[in-house]
Amino acid sequence: MNVTIVDYNSGNISSVINSFKEVAKDKVNIEVTSDLNKIKSSDKVVLPGQGSFKSCVGALKDIKGLVDTLNDFAINNKKPLLGICVGLQMFADVGYEEKETKGLGWIPGKVSIIDNQNRKYKLPHIGWNEINIIKDSKIFKGIENKSHMYFVHSYEFIPEDKNIISATTDYSSSIVCAVEKENIFGTQFHPEKSDKIGLKIINNFINL
Amino acid sequence: MLKNRIIPCLDVKNGRVVKGINFVDLKDAGDPVEQAKIYSDGGADEICFLDITASNENRDTIYKVVERTSKNCFVPLTVGGGVRSVEDINKLLNCGADKVSINTAAVQNPKLVEESSKKFGSQCIVVAIDAKKKGESWEIFTHGGRNSTGINAIEFANKMENCGAGELLVTSMDKDGTQSGYDIKLMTTISSNVNIPVIASGGVGKLDHLAEGIKSGASAVLAASIFHYGTYSVAEAKQYLASKDIPVRI
């Protein structure tokens, strides 16, 4: 099996690579590439993302044919894809970080700044927070409700269809932190930085 | 609920762990990768490496240490010391650091904070502030606490927030190495003046100091010697905070 981590100059992805390689060992081949043919022929795709919504979407578009290839992979061919952090946020129609930017439009909704309740809460939301699992998700197999995951973000994904939300976390308000829509998975937290429990989520995705 | 973070810090010199008292008088004590693994297995919420003599010496050893650590520890890793340029930050991130802390260069060239937070995202840019009491306020120092700047710490903290820093790592020069507790007033003043998380540093000698640090308004507490010399384990520190009703990840 081949799992491809999309390398599209979206910032620091070495931790994502290290964690997937740690979980995959010799059983699964982990590719790190932006080569369209390799993405097409892989069994699963991981879409990481750090920095701003605008810069990540811009970086995706800078690689000719990448957005179309990802659309084919996830929407037409319905193969498993996992978005992490801004990788998940880009599923939305639109994001408002820096300036209004169109997303991939895979899951209707928007990405807005977290309401800090008049500076009562610090932003970014950084650190370990508990997740409330509200729907059985294949990537949460063996993960207990209220497990701690590592977060670092200032913007949140607000999907229109609440049925695709698989977990939330409580900060200044209830924040969507995991989604599952058919073959498309996303986590706002960083499984690659969430110690053994995070590696388990990665293992679940690899073994889908 | 967001938990308060405990961050053990390892001072690294030539690829080996050391810890000084008031930034001088170093002792050598072990492999940073093994130490980091012990910390993360013990429940450390993040790991911090400070390459203390990086300003003066060959830095290549730290890149190898970061690379090995990131293949063995799956909690966030912050690396600081001698970070001067966008290229330095890029190299550390590529080796597997999750955040980079900038001290002297942020003072000399605030644009570096602005540029790097735009390029890599605020989430990976930590500005380290070394502050010393001066009258009713605090002054910041650079070069590992050796050079005074005349710059007010509170004003500088605000400026760094505006430049795009994701977090501030605030060390009290007066308290560092004394084991007499954080400079609580400094932590309270800075964290109430900025809207980004503050990591309290400098002066921890016993577990109650960690509790005081959290109560001061800091989002995370950093300590080196108490963990490094095995006075307390990270797990003991967390149990203690939990017993004081301070939310931690256990």
Interface residues (C-beta under 8 A of the other chain):
Chain A: G11 N12 S14 S15 N18 S19 K21 E22 Q50 G51 S52 S55 N116 R119 K122 L123 P124 H125 I126 G127 W128 N129 E130 H148 Y150 F151 V152 H153 S154 D170 Y171 E192 K193 S194 D195 K196 G198 L199
Chain B: M1 L2 K3 N4 R5 S40 D45 S70 K71 F74 V75 P76 L93 N94 C95 G96 A97 D98 K118 K119 F120 G121 S122 Q123 C124 G166 E167 N195 I196 P197 S219 A220 R249
